[in-house]
């Protein structure tokens, strides 16, 4: 089941999956986690939170229209390959379409690019390195 969740709810999975457990939960916060318009989604398997994503109102460079940046999408290792991330992102796109959002974009890890491409995202940048984390690309999905 997919639900809207609080910013604090995403921190443990962000740390485990995206930071390999190296940080404190407070170090896993993003500056815009509690900004107006930001929302967080979680996929629950029974009562266990197993997949998360955060969406911050943020345009990409010179692109026009209402936009969100997807950040911190992560699925627990035990639940990968089951289509959960796909369901979560599709839920978000339907929600954003209802909010009259024009596009969503993200900085995706190189290994996650095929996941986003399969959902209709397009690569918008050359490869770039995020220190300590590794190679990334900017990806974009037109919503309306």
Phi, psi and omega per residue, in radians:
X1 nan 2.410 3.139
X2 -1.773 2.346 3.135
X3 -2.441 2.698 2.937
X4 -1.294 2.372 -3.096
X5 -2.274 3.012 3.137
X6 -1.492 2.797 3.105
X7 -1.009 -0.720 -3.129
X8 -1.072 -0.474 -3.097
X9 -1.197 -0.413 -3.068
X10 -1.517 -0.256 -2.936
X11 -1.101 -0.757 -3.094
X12 -1.106 -0.742 -3.140
X13 -1.262 -0.679 3.044
X14 -0.947 -0.819 -3.100
X15 -1.142 -0.837 -3.083
X16 -1.115 -0.829 -3.015
X17 -1.545 -0.787 -3.014
X18 -1.587 -0.389 -3.100
X19 -2.151 0.212 3.070
X20 0.912 0.572 3.082
X21 1.238 0.258 -3.045
X22 -1.474 -0.235 -3.018
X23 -1.967 2.925 2.945
X24 -1.406 2.856 3.122
X25 -1.069 -0.690 3.125
X26 -1.088 -0.552 3.118
X27 -1.267 -0.192 3.137
X28 -1.621 0.019 3.113
X29 -1.318 2.528 3.011
X30 -1.764 2.592 -3.097
X31 -0.947 -0.582 -3.079
X32 -1.696 0.209 -3.074
X33 -0.977 -0.570 -3.117
X34 -1.993 0.294 3.135
X35 -1.225 2.676 3.098
X36 -1.016 2.326 3.126
X37 1.584 -0.295 3.110
X38 -1.211 2.459 3.016
X39 -2.416 2.691 -3.115
X40 -2.196 2.415 3.115
X41 -2.091 2.591 3.076
X42 -2.383 2.480 3.040
X43 -1.809 2.208 -3.113
X44 -1.914 2.291 2.985
X45 -1.801 1.845 -2.906
X46 1.034 -2.073 3.138
X47 -1.823 0.111 -3.103
X48 -1.650 2.196 3.046
X49 -1.294 2.114 -3.034
X50 -2.155 -0.225 -3.125
X51 -2.608 2.440 -3.093
X52 -2.402 2.790 2.986
X53 -2.802 2.544 3.121
X54 -2.121 2.501 -3.082
X55 -2.271 2.085 -3.083
X56 -1.986 2.344 3.040
X57 -1.077 2.051 -3.076
X58 -2.915 2.127 3.053
X59 -1.352 2.772 3.057
X60 -1.843 1.986 3.100
X61 0.775 -2.171 -3.056
X62 -1.549 0.054 3.141
X63 -1.092 2.432 -3.108
X64 -1.737 2.783 3.076
X65 1.821 3.080 3.128
X66 -1.404 2.241 -3.018
X67 -2.423 2.716 3.022
X68 -2.234 2.549 2.976
X69 -1.774 2.232 3.024
X70 -1.461 2.248 3.117
X71 -2.387 2.632 2.960
X72 1.126 0.561 3.082
X73 -1.298 2.264 -3.091
X74 -2.724 2.507 3.083
X75 -2.199 2.361 3.087
X76 -1.008 2.501 -3.117
X77 -0.891 -0.725 -3.088
X78 -1.134 -0.251 -3.068
X79 -2.092 0.167 3.124
X80 -1.308 2.693 3.089
X81 1.369 0.234 -3.116
X82 -1.938 0.092 3.123
X83 1.449 0.147 -3.095
X84 -1.170 -0.801 3.118
X85 -1.071 -0.680 3.097
X86 -1.053 -0.826 3.135
X87 -1.078 -0.756 -3.114
X88 -1.104 -0.790 -3.123
X89 -1.198 -0.669 3.085
X90 -1.111 -0.692 3.068
X91 -1.027 -0.805 -3.134
X92 -1.072 -0.735 -3.128
X93 -1.126 -0.745 3.104
X94 -1.083 -0.758 3.113
X95 -1.081 -0.818 -3.117
X96 -1.149 -0.611 3.078
X97 -1.041 -0.737 3.096
X98 -1.149 -0.415 3.100
X99 -1.594 0.133 3.118
X100 1.120 0.586 3.075
X101 -1.379 2.400 -3.113
X102 -1.506 -0.646 -3.128
X103 -2.759 2.804 3.026
X104 -2.202 2.553 3.136
X105 -2.449 2.865 3.133
X106 -2.726 2.786 2.914
X107 -1.685 1.883 -3.038
X108 -1.812 2.399 3.015
X109 -1.063 2.539 -3.101
X110 -0.915 -0.731 -3.100
X111 -1.221 -0.299 3.136
X112 -1.636 -0.151 -3.083
X113 -0.959 -0.800 3.132
X114 -1.005 -0.643 3.085
X115 -1.005 -0.869 -3.102
X116 -1.211 -0.679 3.105
X117 -1.039 -0.732 3.131
X118 -1.118 -0.350 3.109
X119 -1.665 0.046 3.071
X120 1.780 0.021 3.087
X121 -1.210 2.698 3.072
X122 -2.070 2.523 3.077
X123 -1.330 2.282 -3.075
X124 -2.034 0.057 -3.071
X125 -2.559 2.923 2.917
X126 -1.314 2.881 3.061
X127 -1.097 2.443 3.058
X128 -2.434 2.768 -3.067
X129 -1.815 2.315 2.987
X130 -1.771 2.043 -3.077
X131 -0.901 2.387 3.124
X132 1.323 -0.419 -3.068
X133 -1.753 -0.758 3.080
X134 2.142 -2.918 -3.037
X135 -1.224 2.458 -3.117
X136 -2.399 2.899 2.973
X137 -2.377 2.679 2.957
X138 -1.547 2.288 3.085
X139 -2.146 2.716 -3.006
X140 -2.442 2.469 3.048
X141 -2.309 2.100 3.062
X142 -1.312 2.272 3.131
X143 -1.754 -0.764 3.078
X144 -2.781 nan nan
